[in-house]
Amino acid sequence: MSRGDAGRDRRPKERASRKRGRALAGDGGLPTYEPDIALRSIEGHLTRTGTQVMAWYRLAAQAWSFRSDSQREVLIRQIAAQLGELQGRWLHLRVTTRPYPVHMWAESFDHNALGRMPDVAGALGWDGFLEGEQRHLMGLSMSDKEVFLGIEVSGRSTLDRWVERAAPVLGKLAPAAVRAEIAALSSEVAHLDALVAGTGLDAVPASSDDIAWLMHRSCALGLPAPRTLSVVPGGAHRWETEDLAAFTDGVEMYQEPYAPTVQVVGRLRAQTVSRNVAVLSLGLMEGLRIPEVDDPWMQHSDRLPFPVEWSARIYVRRPEEVAGELQRQMGKVRSQIRHYTHDHDLDPPMSLSRQADRVLEVEDELTSGLTQLNTRLYGWWRIAVSGKDEAEAVSRAQQVLDVYRPKVQIEHPEAQYRYAREFIPGEPLASTAYRRRGSVMWAASAVPAATASVGDRRGIMIGETCTATRRPVAWDPWLAQEVRRASGLTAVVGGLGSGKSFLTGLITYKTLRAGARWTLLDPSGPLAQLTRLPELAPFSRHINLLRADPGILNPYRVVAEPRPEHFADEEDPERAWRRERSLAAATRRRLVLDVLTGLLPYDVARIPHTRIVLLRAVREVGGSPDRHPGQVIDVLRRHARDGEDHAGVVADFLSERRELPQAALLFPDTSRDDPWQADRDYRLTVLTMQGMTLPRPGSPREEWTDAEALAVELLNLASWLTQRTIYDADRNLRKGVALDETHFLSQVPTGKVLIDRLARDSRKFNVRALFASQLAGDLLRVSGFASLVNAVFVGRTDDEEAQAEALRLLKVPTGVGYEQMLGTLSPRPRHDDKPDDTPRQFIFADGHGGVEKIRIDLEAPHLEHVREALDTNPDANRISVSGAPVTTPAVHASERPAPARPVVLGRPVAPVVDLGDDLDDDLVPVPPELEGDDDFDDLDDLDDPDGLLVDRAGRAAARNGGTHLRHDEDLDLLGDVDPGMDPDLDLDDASAPAGTSNGHSAEGRIPAAGEARR
């Protein structure tokens, strides 16, 4: 072998040797991350620290307002029973808030605005309207309460902590070992899931987004809540130790020695934000009478105009632990009593006797009755409020003290930094001071999830709740018909000045903008101002019935003739159509009979023979839509010539009434066309009867004057004319009918039939029918009204009997004190020299179980012209100097081209999911007022040998597309950055008290239209 070969043989060995001598760096030199918090990992809804595993749940909102004491007591007992099942476990209760999802509401509202009218050049367009609604809603700074409950699953052993530390290595060698701890607890977690899901807590396991939100709100305690929070990527449900930095990075807490607050500094959109947080602790508490006298004690903080955070650490004690402590306590008391009596021969103080009695009482509770309800617990309840500086935080803390005194004492402890960290899941107690002891019934009486829940999140904004909890109220008037398959019947009840007309106008205007069609019967006429608004004028018309063409209220024409296409989806369309035609003809005859009877003097109308001769004449004329009341008078004349003298008397009185100017509305001019035949496509039609004198509500019929009797009959016919519009349009279109002065309709049989017909047909014809009346009893007297009514608005009502009837209409308990509340709605201002223009209050029942006191809100700047149009308060300053106001001529909607829509910042909205076109039809029974009626039996024209008196329900409306929305960020209304941090920023604080602007003008807080930042 040559030397060169030998050298070549040695080189690979030398290189291998050198390679073995150089070790790779690997990951051994990496630093170990230790979170600033006690939490070590999150797995689904389970959180782990070094000592325990807790399962987190989100509690459902619980209704408290307008429920009876027995219902409330049942709720408290159900919560207490669930808490009693958690003996031997630690609980962590967290109450936080989330800003109302304005953008989500706007997106849903835009999707739901089907077939909206085109924009009018120079007027408020749809994009401007929707943006204005968002801006106003964001400026209210309202939020939703969110309640989380953490329950200890088990403690953690040394082996569990070692496995967690070795997880990076074990995850590669034995992945199953890393999750073995969670797998071993799966049965226990399933037991807890089922336990808290029962009625009472109504809890569900917290989702990944819920856990992320809770951690952000706890680690950044007091900082403005982000309007949007990024969703956990890919639906991940596990956070490793290193992932927890996402909650703690960028947030720091500082406290000066003995300072009354702790300073929290964080980043929000690349801006540094600072808040001062004051943490309070629940102290001594008197015996509260919940629910008889007091509200749930945790709900008191909801009355404050700023967000309040709660954190409670609770330990549910085992019976054996309590028994031992009671024995020791009893021994101390007996020893002290013996010291007084035996050693000093003195009577013991009464306080010792009370302590001994209380110990015996608790011992008796634990040894008898339901064990779960008598379980004892102890815990610490902390309250946190924040402010832009220390002075504001301390001021808000004082407001918390004021709202709880004198029955509950609130303490302001030292060591604010440690108390603030208690709000973070997994952190230890700051101090055992201010420990509160009691039963699970006492803890359950806090009802932490009690809140106001009414309305929906896709409809128009009508106001806000004004009970203990303040939140927006949105209402979709067609959700009941299209989704829940309920009626669209709505009652609006209230005395004079309660705001019925204003509420009706608000609902009409906003739903018109969203694509609905409305017909309003407003005898006094203020709602006619809506037809003059620039954005509505081309699609609206105002008809003053007292100045309209003769015959516009012909009783034979106001009842719509059924259209065959309305019954295309019936099993037998021909039979269904013939049945409706028969019913319509009978209704016309009954209507003519009632109207002509009402025109007669009371002394003549009450004679039995009068109704007989009228009945015969009406029967002979028939029920075709081409008839008119003049033909009935002609038949009466002919019957008089045939020897029926009384028929001639009735004909003479009717002929005399026919000469009255207003009576011309009943008798058409046969030489002219039907005045109601054309122009059926208007979006808004307002029928008024200014100058008509109606009787005083409740006055007997015999006291009515001739003019008043005629006015009632004209109102009755105008109501039938109003409802006719719903049958002339496509049954799937969203339609609305509003009738004022309904109490007069309830006094005549045909008026009752009209109310019943609207109630029964509102679902299949997709109609929202608003019936306004001063007294709820007038509506309750209509057969079946209470069972068919869907939504109810009750304004200020002072009479005791009327209050009880209004509560029956609301379907809330009577005789428990709610009657007096109706008399306190919309309190009058104390200054007699100022107009009463305060927002009106109503009790609103949404038809789906929610009942709350709300405040009507039309204060948004973009709706100032609507507010002025709906203001019915008289003011001499409004008199025009130049003469009569100028009216806008009516233009048909289809004749006016729509202008180009402006571009709005934001992303396109996805089409809405069809919710109402795939459900089975269901049968609707024949109205009881028409079935078996004596008058109809006399007419003998409702015979139905083929069994045709069956009606079928229609299908829901088709939906169309949407538009572009502004993001919440584009609106610049978050108010979550300190103005001092950036001279270019001037925003309000999202946590500021409701209704305040923090000293900033509207121009500084909200950019003008077209100036939204990119």
Beta strands, then each sheet from edge to edge (+ up, - down):
strand 1: 41-43
strand 2: 46-48
strand 3: 52-59
strand 4: 90-99
strand 5: 143-155
strand 6: 203-205
strand 7: 238-239
strand 8: 251-254
strand 9: 262-268
strand 10: 271-285
strand 11: 309-316
strand 12: 376-387
strand 13: 408-411
strand 14: 436-439
strand 15: 460-465
strand 16: 472-475
strand 17: 489-493
strand 18: 517-521
strand 19: 540-544
strand 20: 684-688
strand 21: 735-739
strand 22: 767-773
strand 23: 791-794
strand 24: 841-845
strand 25: 851-856
strand 26: 923-924
strand 27: 951-952
sheet 1: 6+ 3- 2+ 1- 7+
sheet 2: 6+ 3- 5+ 4- 11+ 12- 10+ 9- 8+
sheet 3: 6+ 3- 5+ 4- 11+ 12- 14+
sheet 4: 6+ 3- 5+ 4- 11+ 12- 10+ 13-
sheet 5: 16+ 15- 25+ 24- 23+ 17+ 22+ 21+ 18+ 20+ 19+
sheet 6: 26+ 27-
end
